[in-house]
Amino acid sequence: MTSQSQGIQQLLQAEKRAKDKLEEAKKRKGKRLKQAKEEAIAEIDHYRLQREKEFRNKQTNVMGSQGNLSAKIEEQTVETIRNLTSSYHKNMESMMKKLLNMICDINPEVHPNFKHTA
């Protein structure tokens, strides 16, 4: 009977060791899964940052040329406004004199289409 008890004890101990090894393996697996998930997230973030940087570079190249075009148009507009303002100030006095002369100096004459009926 003692040999049976010892055999049962050995089986129980072996079962307990197997159970402990199984729990330890589960813990390692969980730890490894968590580590793999963290590594994947880090890799995804790195890839995302790289792609965003490439996108910003392409966007800058495309939009940069449009930005330069906008700056040139703005510069031309300012120059045109400056020229028109200068021309206005230069010619304003003479135009005012011409207009006042046309309004104030009236020469009464008969219109050429007027037919005198008598």
Secondary structure, DSSP 4 states (H G I P E B T S, - for coil): -HHHHHHHHHHHHHHHHHHHHHHHHHHHHHHHHHHHHHHHHHHHHHHHHHHHHHHHHHHHHHHHHHHHHHHHHHHHHHHHHHHHHHHHHHHHHHHHHHHHHHHH-------TT-----
